[in-house]
């Protein structure tokens, strides 16, 4: 990354002279993982419950239009992500990473709980829709800093030889959050009638965010209460201009990688359950349980995949996942339409195995693109640009593709395009500088 700026780095803060992972690296990984878990749970609950939210907040004679409007609001939340990433990222780069991570978890949990308390359109009219949109924007503002902050926090605490291993805790936590949201939605659906679920049952997953947030907050606050060194640009604290001037090449590469990671992930984590319920008409409760199983297995795979990443290098690890998406996504969607939920679940799992490779790569490799002084903000910009382009839009775009083409497998081509973009991005990253692997952290 060519730049005429002088980056002043703090001393080495990681252990690198032993064969075992240092204790502070393990603690950082736990802090990152518990935070991304609650962020994943909170953010995905809306997607899983969108089929219930749609008629309550976006009433329309055509249920597909109602669902599309609900998913557009899902995507709208992503517009706030860059703002949150910049605001919190600059605080993290100028002051302290850990303090930001405590604030983001509280902000997300509060917004999610309030969604569970919202009156519906039938009670207060369009005001209900406006309030829902505002709370989704708050969620987006929070999660816009969470991913970059957690990834940065963990990466800076890990020696080179363990960066993928510990970096895997963040996507594993986020994916567990998605799985937990699916499980809570499934359990709530199983314990209530269709009428009860539509009337008040949909609120339960949102309200359960409150105790989950409290537990995760206490864990993260305890681990992140120590100050973490920051760096300077030309002897001054980081500004947004510095981030763009020093890191624009990295931001472009990071955006491409993020588009691949998030476009493919949100296809599986949010759209597939909608597809199985809305388009293929499988039973809602059964689909939630299948989704839970697939997402949980994917999350569990991320930890061994992280260990593999430390052996083969992260760009190669990402390429494995992207080639996998290109090879199996269309076939998997085709098999989902055979009328067997068991077969659909197996096809879903085969597709999502690739997400384990791609998410570990995205979370662990992205911080390495930027020097420390701009890392939090730079990664926030690159990651959130990619999320807006391909992540938040994925569910609505996939629904639209099926409606426009009449082809239930058409979303596979969106996923394959995202994977192709990702291949170009990891190639560019592999050929360029990776300051996060050279700035005072050496292999053990």
C-alpha angles and dihedrals in degrees: 000000000000116000139151092215123108112233114203110204128196121235124281110290099183134079113246109161102078135070093230124077111263118251095239089056091055092048092049091050091053092048091051095045098051091049095049088047093061091041090051092047094048097044096044097046088076091054095048092047096041092107088062097038094051100074093038098054102018106035113187136155089238110064091202091057090048091051092047091053089050091051092047087059087049087057094042090065088066091064088070093051098084090049091052091044093053096043097046093032093060090049089051093048094043102037120007138326096213098057091054092053091056093052096048094055092052093047093051095046093050094050093048093050091051091054087060090055098047120123112233133241090266090061106040103006122221091354087076090058092048092050091048090052092048093051091048088053090053089051090051092048090054100044089046088075099031100073096046093040096050093043092049093046093052096041093053091051095051128080116234095260092057102037096106093041094055094032087061091068091073099056090037089055092046092048092047086053090055090047092048090051090051091048093050091047090049094047092048091049091049094050096047135056120247090258093049092048091052093045104043112334093087089066095063098077090051094048092049086064089079099068091037090054092050092053094046092045092055092049094047095044091054094051100040099044093101118089116253121209120253129195137223138232114226089344093303134100115268120276129188089251089056091051093054095040095049101030110033094113091049091047091055092049091045091050091054092049091046092050089056095044096046099036091055095038097050090047088062101031098048114007104048094061089050089049093051093048104034103032105025095032099224114162112280097227094048091049091053091054093047089049091049092052094047095046093046092050089049091052092049091051091058095073096057089039088056090056089050089051091060088057103044100029123252102265089056090047091054092048090057091057095045094050087048091055091049091051104045112022099086093043090048093053091047091054091050090067096060094095097250116111090196091057090044089053093052091049090048091052093049089054094046095051085075090056090064090060094042099045094048088051094048097048096042101037100043097070090052092065094069135058114245097255093064101021101109095045095036093052090044090056096044095043095046094047088056092046092053093047098047113358111055091034094051101091096044093042092050092050089048093049092055092047094046097046102028086225114124091201095054094101087068089073091056089053092047092051090051090051092050091052088050092054091056091048097051089047090055092045092049090053095047137064120290105198092180090070097047110037101097101310115105135185115272 
